[in-house]
Amino acid sequence: MDELLKAIITKISGSALSSAVGGRIYLDQAPEEKPGLPYIVFFIVTSVPEKTFTENFEDILIQFSIFSNSQSVAEISAIYDALNTLFDECSFTMTSDTLIRMNRENLATMIEEAEGLDPPFVRHWAVDYSILIEKN
């Protein structure tokens, strides 16, 4: 799993996605202190081994949660577009494993109340990607 996470972080580095959120992209959780908006948190939702007699795969669901409190939907839409451009049906290299596919599976949008912000809400778009890797 370490190789997959390193490959994702490497792909994000210096990308339009990273620029769109000012580099505020976090693994598993945002920092305790308010990180500034917009930002992204990504994490592994599930990881299921799929083995045959000759092959060893890992079927992974990863979620990228985008947070924005812009009154306009334009900011979060642009970040979502940058995320899809970077990762939907993408390729990247891992040292010992092989990426078979990475596809966007789902988008869920929500608005969460947020005290101390103006406006007092945060848009939260959760984007799920299905990843299949072959373990070498």
C-alpha positions as CSV (number, residue, x, y, z in Angstrom):
1,M,0.0,0.0,0.0
2,D,2.9,2.3,0.7
3,E,4.0,2.2,-3.0
4,L,0.5,3.2,-4.1
5,L,0.3,6.1,-1.7
6,K,3.8,7.3,-2.8
7,A,2.8,7.1,-6.4
8,I,-0.4,9.1,-5.8
9,I,1.5,11.8,-3.8
10,T,4.2,12.0,-6.6
11,K,1.5,12.4,-9.2
12,I,-0.2,15.2,-7.2
13,S,3.1,17.1,-6.7
14,G,3.3,20.1,-8.9
15,S,0.0,19.4,-10.6
16,A,-2.9,21.7,-11.5
17,L,-4.8,19.9,-8.7
18,S,-2.1,20.8,-6.1
19,S,-2.1,24.4,-7.4
20,A,-5.9,24.6,-7.2
21,V,-5.9,24.0,-3.5
22,G,-2.7,25.8,-2.7
23,G,-0.8,22.5,-2.0
24,R,-3.3,21.6,0.8
25,I,-3.7,17.9,0.2
26,Y,-3.6,15.6,3.1
27,L,-3.5,11.8,3.6
28,D,-6.1,10.5,6.1
29,Q,-7.0,13.8,7.8
30,A,-6.5,17.5,7.7
31,P,-4.3,19.1,10.4
32,E,-6.1,19.9,13.7
33,E,-5.6,23.6,13.2
34,K,-7.7,25.0,10.4
35,P,-5.7,24.2,7.2
36,G,-7.3,27.0,5.1
37,L,-9.8,26.4,2.3
38,P,-10.0,24.9,-0.2
39,Y,-8.2,21.6,0.6
40,I,-8.4,17.9,-0.1
41,V,-8.1,14.8,2.2
42,F,-7.7,11.4,0.6
43,F,-7.8,8.0,2.2
44,I,-8.2,4.3,1.5
45,V,-11.8,3.2,2.0
46,T,-11.3,-0.5,1.3
47,S,-8.6,-2.8,0.0
48,V,-9.6,-6.3,-1.0
49,P,-7.1,-9.0,-2.1
50,E,-8.0,-10.9,-5.3
51,K,-5.8,-14.0,-5.8
52,T,-5.8,-16.7,-8.3
53,F,-3.3,-19.6,-8.6
54,T,-0.9,-17.5,-10.6
55,E,-1.9,-13.9,-10.0
56,N,-2.1,-11.6,-7.0
57,F,-4.2,-8.4,-7.3
58,E,-5.4,-5.7,-4.8
59,D,-8.8,-4.0,-5.5
60,I,-8.7,-0.7,-3.7
61,L,-11.3,2.0,-3.3
62,I,-9.8,5.4,-2.5
63,Q,-11.7,8.6,-1.7
64,F,-10.7,12.2,-2.3
65,S,-12.8,14.6,-0.2
66,I,-12.7,18.2,-1.6
67,F,-13.6,21.0,0.8
68,S,-14.5,24.6,-0.2
69,N,-16.5,27.4,1.4
70,S,-16.7,29.6,-1.7
71,Q,-20.3,30.8,-2.3
72,S,-19.9,29.9,-5.9
73,V,-19.8,26.3,-7.0
74,A,-17.1,27.3,-9.6
75,E,-14.2,26.8,-7.2
76,I,-15.1,23.2,-6.1
77,S,-16.1,22.3,-9.7
78,A,-12.7,23.4,-11.0
79,I,-10.9,21.4,-8.3
80,Y,-13.1,18.4,-9.1
81,D,-12.2,18.8,-12.8
82,A,-8.5,19.0,-12.0
83,L,-8.8,15.8,-9.9
84,N,-10.5,13.9,-12.7
85,T,-8.0,15.1,-15.3
86,L,-5.2,13.9,-13.1
87,F,-6.5,10.5,-11.9
88,D,-9.5,9.2,-14.0
89,E,-8.0,6.4,-16.2
90,C,-4.5,7.6,-15.4
91,S,-1.2,5.8,-15.3
92,F,1.7,5.9,-12.9
93,T,4.6,3.8,-12.0
94,M,5.2,1.9,-8.7
95,T,8.5,0.3,-7.8
96,S,7.3,-3.3,-7.4
97,D,3.6,-3.4,-8.1
98,T,1.8,-2.6,-11.4
99,L,-1.2,-0.3,-11.8
100,I,-3.9,-2.1,-13.9
101,R,-6.5,0.7,-13.8
102,M,-7.7,3.7,-11.9
103,N,-11.3,4.9,-12.6
104,R,-13.7,7.4,-11.0
105,E,-16.6,5.4,-9.5
106,N,-18.7,7.9,-7.6
107,L,-19.3,11.5,-6.6
108,A,-21.4,12.5,-3.6
109,T,-21.9,16.2,-2.8
110,M,-23.0,17.7,0.5
111,I,-23.0,21.0,2.4
112,E,-21.8,21.0,6.0
113,E,-22.3,23.7,8.6
114,A,-19.1,25.4,9.8
115,E,-19.0,27.8,12.7
116,G,-16.6,30.7,12.4
117,L,-16.5,30.8,8.6
118,D,-18.1,33.3,6.3
119,P,-20.2,32.0,4.8
120,P,-20.9,29.5,7.6
121,F,-20.8,26.3,5.5
122,V,-18.4,24.1,3.7
123,R,-19.0,22.3,0.4
124,H,-17.8,18.7,0.6
125,W,-17.5,16.7,-2.5
126,A,-16.5,13.0,-2.0
127,V,-15.0,11.4,-5.1
128,D,-14.3,7.7,-5.1
129,Y,-11.8,6.0,-7.4
130,S,-11.5,2.2,-8.0
131,I,-7.9,1.1,-8.3
132,L,-6.7,-2.3,-9.3
133,I,-3.0,-3.2,-8.9
134,E,-1.1,-6.4,-9.6
135,K,1.2,-7.3,-6.7
136,N,4.6,-8.4,-8.0
